[in-house]
């Protein structure tokens, strides 16, 4: 029973440690000081991800969040790929067809593998857990101290940095950029929802929405 309780406590500790950190958060942001903030009425959302399905999820969720804020946001995947060699419209054509005044791009710039190490524990019992925790022990077991060792445990997880950039469609100048970090890059739907809220809040603060 003691072994089971210890394992549960270790698991709870690791889960608490990971959950105590925001799974998706804003690392830093930058705004072009030489350009006055203008509110685009139409905005193209373009994700630069290798996985086509992930790209569509990011674009759709972010575009939906922007639309709720009064911006006509268009997911780039609804206009086709940006690879001209495949007979699909280029980015220039996407901007022309959509009539977007600005483009919001997203791409993963760094992925890291992290480890959380919980040191091993050595315990000599009986201790304060006894006898209530072990009413089934007999006299010899109770008064016969034993050493219990729980080996170190390693919990692994990935972190990813996503670069989000806002460009003016006409001048092609960078208006705003931010780095967003997530510790669950594989959970695309959850990350994209959190990221959409972070991005929209930042754009509102900077006067672009």
Residue, then its C-alpha position, 0 to 999 in steps of 0.5 A: x500500500x505504501x508503494x502505491x501511495x508513494x507512486x500516486x503522490x509522485x504522479x500528482x506532483x509531476x502533473x501539478x508541476x506541469x499544469x502549474x505552468x501555462x500550457x500556452x503563453x506569450x513570450x515576447x512581442x514587438x511593434x513597428x514604431x515607425x508605422x501608425x496602427x491601422x485597423x484592417x477590415x480584411x485580413x488573410x491568416x496564413x499558417x506555414x506548417x508542414x502538416x496540412x491538417x494542422x495548418x487548417x486548424x490554426x488558420x480556421x480557429x484564429x480566423x474565427x476569433x478575429x471574425x468575432x472581433x469584427x475583422x473579416x479574416x480569411x483562412x489561406x487554405x480556403x484559397x489554395x496552397x501558396x505553391x505555384x508549381x502545383x498549379x495553386x495560387x501564390x501568396x500574391x494571388x491570395x492577397x489579390x483574390x481575398x482583397x486582404x489589407x494585411x496578412x497574419x502568418x504563423x510558423x513554428x520556429x523551435x521545438x525542444x524536448x524537455x525532461x522533468x526529473x523527480x529524485x528517488x526517495x528512501x524511506x524507513x518505516x513504520x513511520x507516521x503512516x502506521x498503524x492507521x494506514x496499515x491495520x493489517x500488519x501484525x506485531x512483527x511487521x509493525x515493529x520490524x523496520x523496513x527500508x523502501x526505495x522509490x527510484x527517480x522518475x523522469x517525465x518528458x514533454x515537448x515545448x514549441x515556439x510559434x512565431x506570429x507576424x502581422x504584415x501590411x499587404x500593400x507596403x509588405x512591411x512588418x507591423x507586429x510580431x510575437x513569440x508564443x510558447x506552448x508545452x503541448x504542441x501536439x494538442x493542436x486544437x487546444x493550442x490554437x484556441x489559446x493562441x488565438x486568444x493571446x494574439x487577438x488580445x495583443x492586437x487589440x492592445x496595439x490598436x490593430x483591432 
